[in-house]
Amino acid sequence: MPLALDNLRVGRVYRFQNMGEIRNLQVMSRLSGENFKVKDLDTLEIYELEELLRWGKGKDYDLDEVR
């Protein structure tokens, strides 16, 4: 069962899976309610979590803490 977005904590690392993509994300800061600034630990790209969920949650959606 995936974590709720309001349970994410700044500085922690999460495994995000959606629409066939798997990403390891570190939460950098909270921007608003359920939107966060995150860093992709594989590509080192920084973006907003809202961008990953813009097109919806797929059947494979999962969000779990790694460390």
N, C-alpha and C positions, 0 to 999 in steps of 0.2 A: 504494500500500500504506500503510495507516494506521500511525502511530507506536504503539508499545506504551505503555501508561499509565505504566509505570515509567521511561520516558524523558522524561517531562514535567519541566520545570525552573521553579522559582519565578521570577516576574518576566517570563517570556516569554509571547508571544501565539500562540494556536493557533486554527485554523479547524476547528470541530467540526460534523460533519454526521451526523445520525441520524434515522431515521423521518420523513424529509421536511423536517426543520428544519435550518437552517444558523445557527450562532452563532460569533461571534468572542469568544474567551475569554482572559482574562489570569489566569494562575495566581498566586494570592495567597500560599498556603501549602500545605504537605503535612500532611494530618491523620493519615493512616495509610497503610500499604502502597500501595494504588492509589486512595486517596481524597484529593481536593484541594479546597481552598476556592478557588473561581474567581469572577471578576467578568465578567459579560456586558458587553462594550464597547458594545453597541447600546442596551441598556436600563439599564445601570449597576446591575443587580440582582446581589447576591452570594448564591451558593448553593454546595452541594457537588456535585462532579462525579458522585458516586454517584447523585444525584437524576436526572441526565440519562440514566443507564444502568440505572436501576431496572427498567424494563420490557424490557430486553434490547437487543441490537444488531441494527438492521435491515439489509436488503440493501444499503442505501446508506451504511452506516457508514464514516466517514473522519475522520481526525484528522491534521492537518498543521501545521507551524510556519509562521507568517506572517512574522515579522520575525526 
